[in-house]
């Protein structure tokens, strides 16, 4: 087991649920190799392109001018539609940032590694959510603590 890596404690908001200290420290012998990490790069870039296209097409984020003569309910409806469009735009921008961070993690060789416990994130999870930063186990622990 000479290739085992001892992980340092990770400072992260979820670390109290799945930290190496609480687990008594653990050893991980194999992480996702660089070739596998690089295989996700085209998928991430493709998704980024889709998001940027969607962001370019988003409209309806301009407020209705107060001097424009429309009814009160129409104005409220217009304001609601504006806020919904802005929220959608913010969601897309946040996903773009997370995907760009995932590309940086690939460049550093840390893509596919849980930011909480340091274990490998299942490739199936990464295929479903390209910007995932935690494994299902840590995510479940965090979600369970929020419920209970």
N, C-alpha and C positions, 0 to 999 in steps of 0.2 A: 504494500500500500504506500509506496514511496511517492506516488503522484497525487496523494490526498492533499487537499488544501484546507487549512484552518482559517475560517472566516472571522474577521473582526466584528465586534458589535456594530450593528447598523442603527444609526439615528434616523428614525422615520416615525411618522405619526402612529403607525400600527405596531411598532416594535414591542410595545408592552404586551401584546397578545401572542407574539411568536418570535421572541428574541432569542439569540443564541445563549444568553445567560440563563433564561428560564428553561431552555431545553437542555441545559447542562453542557452546552457546546455541542457541536456536531461536526462530522467530517463529510465532505462531499468529494467523491472521487472522479466524477465526470460531469462536465458542463457541455452545453451545446457547442459543437465545434464551429470554427469560423466559416466553413463552407455552408453549414446549415443556417447560420446567422445571415450570411450574405444572400441566401436563397429567399429571405423575406424582404430584402431591399426592393426588388421590382414590384412586389405586392404593395408595399408601403408607398412607393412613388406613384403607382397607379391610383391608389386611394387618395393621395394628396392632390393629384391632378383632377380627379372627380370632384373633390371638395372645393378646389379653387374655381372650377367651372361653375359649380353651384353658387358659390359666393358672388361670382361675377353676375349671375342672373338674378340674384335676390333684389327685389324691388319693394316698394311700399314702405320704406323706412322713413319717408319724409312726413312731417306733421302737416295736417291740414291747416292752412292759413286761417287765423282767427277772423279775418275780415271776409272770408268766403261764406256766402249765404247758403248754409245747409241747415237742416233741422237738428235739434238737440240730440235725438237718438242716432241720427246719421253721423254726427260728430263723435259721439261716444263709440259707435261701431268702428269708425275710422281710427280712433285712438287705440282701440283694442287691437285692431288688425296691425297697426304700426308696432305696438309692443310685442305682439306675437312674432312679427317679422324680425324685430331686433333680437328677441330671445333665440330664434332659430339661427340668426347670423352669429350670435355669440357662441352657440353650441358648435357650429361648424368651425369657427375660428379656434375654439379650444381643442377640437379634435385635430386640427391642422398642427397646432403647437405640440400636442402629444405625439403625433406621428413624426414630426421633425425631431423631437427628443428621442424617439425610437431609432431613427436613422443615426443620431449621434451615439446611442448605445451600441449600435452595430459597429460603428467606427472604432469605439473603445474596446469592443469585445465583450461587453456586458449585457447584450441583448439576450433575452430569454432567461435571465436570472432574477429571481424574486428579490425585490428591494427590501423586504421585511426579514425573511429567514435566510436568503441567499441560495436557496435550492433552485433547481431548474424548473422553469415554468413549462408545463406540458406543451409540446408543439401544436397539439389540437386546439388548445386555448389561444395560442398566438395566431393560429389561422383564423379563428373566429374573431378575436380582438387583437389586431396588430399592435396596438399601443399598450398592451397589458404590462403592468409593472409588478404584479403580485401573483403568486400561485393561488389556486383554488382553495387550498387548505387555509392559507392566511386570510383570504377574502372571507371564507366561511366563519373563521374565528372572529373577525372584525364585525361582520354582519350579525352574528349571534350575540355579540356583546351589545350591539345597538338595540336589538329586539328585547333582550332580557333585562 
